[in-house]
Amino acid sequence: MNWVEVNGNSLRYDITGSGKATLVLVHEMGGTLESWDRLLGVLGNGRRVLRYDTRGAGLSEKIRGTVTWDQMADDLAGLLDAAGITGLVSLAGIAVGAAIAVHFAVRYPNRAAALVLHGPATGVTGDRRQATLDRAAAVEAGGMRGVVEASLAASYPPVVQHDPAVFAAFRARWLGNDPESFAAINRMLAAESIEHELPRIACPTLVTAGRHDGLRPPSIIQPMARQIPGAEFLELNSGHFASVQTPGLVSQAIHAFLHARGL
């Protein structure tokens, strides 16, 4: 693992594999670069893979105050520069991580080769805005443990708890989140939706949704996919945290999509 200061922020990152193509993996809100651990065997086959803890997550610098989509995208651009990765990169992301990939591809169109987006969380609708702000306040007041049961009931239901040890480890890692940073990302979602950027994506895109995702189900995600020029849509027998819940399905979907395009 490595750390680097970019864009006024310290980020933890990891690079594995080798090859001409580079794939960047962007974890979900509440996740860390370890969310991708069980996919590396497939995804690192013939390509370089960059994972990192986004601002506020894992062992990266924590957020005090607010954070914006621009900062998240600029963090990634700065990380690529610091790692000496100058060519086009493919990006795969989960939920908020997928939305960061969207914003990066629109903000830096000359750097994105392809996108694979699982349940992109590009913001919240008006009717969900207050609930999102209330969740942020609850986390700040009572920590992650105060919201863990309600959060995982929708995002990690029993139907996708295939391995009790994996679920227990994920739950424990999720509880270790910094409450202020987690709240700040919730407020970022409430402050600005970037769904309007979907039609501006100019690279090949695969959008996936989890059949058992209580937060971002196919009924929400498929219409989003239709807004992206030429995008493909795939429903997976998975949930919200698909890279942890069904790593085989996710790794094969990403690898097949990129491999078919020489990436």
FENNOR-V259501 format. One record per helix or strand of 2 or more residues. SS is the DSSP state (2 for helix, 1 for strand). FROM is the first residue (numbers start at 1). LEN is the number of residues. If there is no record, write none. Layout:
ss:SS from:FROM len:LEN
ss:SS from:FROM len:LEN
//
This chain:
ss:1 from:2 len:5
ss:1 from:9 len:9
ss:1 from:21 len:6
ss:2 from:33 len:11
ss:1 from:47 len:6
ss:2 from:69 len:14
ss:1 from:89 len:6
ss:2 from:96 len:12
ss:1 from:112 len:7
ss:2 from:126 len:17
ss:2 from:144 len:3
ss:2 from:148 len:8
ss:2 from:158 len:3
ss:2 from:164 len:12
ss:2 from:179 len:13
ss:2 from:195 len:6
ss:1 from:204 len:7
ss:2 from:218 len:9
ss:1 from:232 len:5
ss:2 from:242 len:4
ss:2 from:247 len:13
//
